[in-house]
Amino acid sequence: MKLQLKLADLLGALRLRLKPGLTGRLGLASVALGVLFALAAGALFSSGLREAVSSRALLGISALALGLAALAAGLAARRMQRAVRAMTAAAQRMSQGDLEARSRVGGADELGELGRALDALAEGLSSTVGELRSERDLLGGVLTAMNEGVMLLDAGGRVAMMNRALRQMLLLDSSAVGKRPLEVIRRADLKEILERARRAREAVLDEVELPGLKPRRLLVHATRLRMDVESPALLVVLVDVTELRRLETLRRDFVANVSHELRTPIASVRSAAETLRTAMQKDPVAAQGFVEMVERNADRLHRMVEDLLDLSRIESRQYRLSTETLEIGAALEHAVALFQDRAARKGLKLSVQRGEQPVLARADRRALEQVVSNLVDNAVKYCPTGTQVRARAAPERPGQVRVIVEDDGPGIEARHLPRLFERFYRVDAGRSREVGGSGLGLSIVKHLVEAMGGAVDVTSTPGRGSAFSFTLPAA
């Protein structure tokens, strides 16, 4: 009876000390099993069977109880070990970036709850990282697709990021990241803009000129990302306005040139009209000369207005082209025939050189005739007596035909060649106005040829002549 009381006290003490979780319950069960066998042995002794049970049997019963208790404890330990290993492996895989790892530990005890919490954490992290990646990819796609250059400067003033458009714009590579802007873009005025933006409380807008192999004019928009820190990061957007500024310059030059070109014939007409008032009665012969002056300047104004309208229609794409397969030799003969009388009066010889095989190209008939007519007209206007003007066409390479109008006249200096196809550009302005040129003929040639899918070119040697040519798609 005393042994039973002691064992009961021991079981109660263990129940108080062991926690109610898996470990405590399994340990308590093992001890309880040992206690049960001990109580059974005590009962045997108390029921008068002590005499029948030998000391060896008692030791066997005790050993069996302890063995069963050890087996139960071992099974519990192995289960705990498997669960802990599964959670440890899952945690290690997650730390290496594999957020699809799961422990999958079951059970209703503390280890099961810990495993489920770890799996829920992995699921949440996987979802969050997926959203962040989607946002990163979206932002990266936007920056890549932008035509504007974007550069991010960190709080230390170094380049933290730049998009592809900026690298292409400035001919840079990825090594620019981590450097200071002045090391990447060696312009003091850009450095001054960025310093102003770092101090200012609002965006700074300015322009910089970049010389080099690919000269550029950039509109710079720099702004602080945060206003509550002393050295904030800067977001810099650079827009290439080179073509826009060039077009603005062309527009200003165009207005100035048109005003200048119109001023001369209008002044001549007004002067001739005022003189005619008195010359009609006093000197009829002189009056006839003034009438011719009025007619000549009126014709010049008419041609200039027509050329301006043609050029405007071509540039605004209102000049509708209808391409077809044309025999270029026949088109050249038709255009040259229009100037034979003028050339004969001036002592020039016009000719078309045709080969044995017809040269076919895809072009608009009306546009081709205007292009050839403008080139032949220029040759007739500016070449002296005795000059030969030849027009010919020949295949240049697969898929392309070249048309050439050449002469053996005085030629053009090399410094004028790059600008010959600009509007109102003249090699000899005084002589051009004298022969009635508008200064728009070659510009019209360039725009029409490009509209037909070709390109213009000119070569010239002073004293030996000039050759104006253009290409067309072969039929």
Secondary structure, DSSP 8 states (H G I E B T S, - for coil): -HHHHHHHHHHHHHHHHS-SSHHHHHHHHHHHHHHHHHHHHHHHIIIIITTTS-HHHHHHHHHHHHHHHHHHHHHHHHHHHHHHHHHHHHHHHHHTT-TT------SSSHHHHHHHHHHHHHHHHHHHHHHHHHHHHHHHHHHHH-SSEEEEE-TTS-EEEE-HHHHHHHT--GGGTTS-HHHHS--HHHHHHHHHHHH-SS-EEEEEEE-SSS-EEEEEEEEES-SSSSS--EEEEEEE-HHHHHHHHHHHHHHHHHHHHHHHHHHHHHHHHHHHHHHHHH-HHHHHHHHHHHHHHHHHHHHHHHHHHHHHHHHTT-S---EEEEEHHHHHHHHHHTTHHHHHHHT-EEEEE--SS--EEEEEHHHHHHHHHHHHHHHHHHS-TT-EEEEEEEEEETTEEEEEEEE-SS---GGGGGGTTSTT--SSHHHHHHHT--S-HHHHHHHHHHHTT--EEEEEETTTEEEEEEEEEB-
